[in-house]
C-alpha cells in the first residue's frame, strides 16, 4: 500500500494549520505599550496580504501554471474571505462602540 499521497496531504494540512495559527499567536499577547493603531494596521496589512496571495494563486491557476492546483486556490480564497469577514465584524463593533460613546451624556 502506497502511503505517500496520504503523507503528502498530512504535510499540507499541517502547513496550512501552522499558517492559520500564526496570526492568532502574533495577536494573542499584546505587550503593555502596544499602540491600537499599529495593531489595527498590522492586522489590515495581514488581511491584504492574504487577499493578494489568494488573487495571485487564482490567477496562476487560470493561466495554467504547473504548480498551482485547485485545492490551494480554494483554501486561500476561503481564508481571504474569512479574514475579510472578520475585519468587517471588527469594524462594525468599533462603529457601534463609537456611536455608544457619542450618545453618552456628559
C-alpha positions in Angstrom: 0.0 0.0 0.0 1.4 3.4 -1.1 1.0 6.0 1.7 3.0 8.8 0.0 -0.2 10.6 -1.1 -1.6 10.4 2.5 1.7 11.7 3.9 1.8 14.5 1.4 -1.8 15.5 2.3 -1.0 15.4 6.0 2.0 17.6 5.4 -0.1 20.1 3.5 -2.7 20.1 6.3 0.0 20.7 8.9 1.5 23.5 6.9 -2.0 25.1 6.5 -2.7 24.8 10.2 0.7 26.5 11.0 -0.2 29.4 8.7 -3.6 29.8 10.2 -2.3 29.7 13.8 0.5 32.2 13.1 -1.6 35.5 13.1 -3.5 34.3 16.2 -0.3 33.8 18.1 1.0 37.2 17.0 -2.0 39.0 18.3 -2.7 36.8 21.3 -0.5 38.6 23.8 0.0 42.2 23.0 2.6 44.0 25.1 1.8 46.8 27.6 2.9 49.6 25.3 1.1 48.4 22.1 -0.5 51.1 20.1 -4.0 50.3 18.9 -3.5 51.9 15.5 -0.3 49.9 15.0 -2.1 46.6 15.8 -5.0 47.6 13.5 -2.6 48.5 10.7 -0.7 45.2 11.2 -4.0 43.3 11.0 -5.1 45.1 7.9 -1.8 44.5 6.2 -2.1 40.8 7.0 -5.6 40.7 5.6 -4.5 42.5 2.5 -1.6 40.1 2.1 -4.0 37.1 2.4 -6.2 38.6 -0.3 -3.2 39.4 -2.6 -1.9 35.8 -2.2 -5.3 34.4 -3.0 -5.7 36.5 -6.1 -2.2 35.5 -7.2 -2.9 31.8 -6.7 -6.2 32.1 -8.6 -4.5 33.9 -11.5 -1.7 31.3 -11.6 -4.3 28.5 -11.7 -6.3 30.3 -14.5 -3.1 30.7 -16.5 -2.2 27.1 -16.1 1.0 27.4 -14.0 2.2 23.9 -13.4 2.5 24.1 -9.6 -0.9 25.9 -9.0 -3.6 23.4 -8.0 -7.3 24.0 -7.3 -7.1 22.9 -3.7 -4.6 25.6 -2.8 -6.6 28.2 -4.7 -9.9 27.3 -2.9 -8.3 27.2 0.5 -6.5 30.6 0.0 -9.7 32.2 -1.3 -11.7 30.9 1.7 -9.0 32.2 4.1 -9.1 35.6 2.5 -12.9 35.6 2.6 -13.0 34.6 6.3 -10.3 37.2 7.3 -12.2 39.9 5.4 -15.5 39.0 7.1 -13.7 39.0 10.5 -12.4 42.5 9.8 -15.9 43.7 8.8 -17.2 42.4 12.1 -14.4 44.3 14.0 -15.2 47.4 12.1 -18.9 47.1 12.9 -18.1 46.7 16.6 -15.8 49.7 16.5 -18.5 51.8 14.9 -21.0 50.6 17.5 -18.7 51.5 20.3 -18.0 54.9 18.8 -21.8 55.6 18.5 -22.3 54.5 22.1 -19.6 56.9 23.3 -21.0 59.7 21.2 -24.5 59.2 22.6 -23.3 59.4 26.3 -24.3 62.5 28.1 -21.6 64.4 29.8 
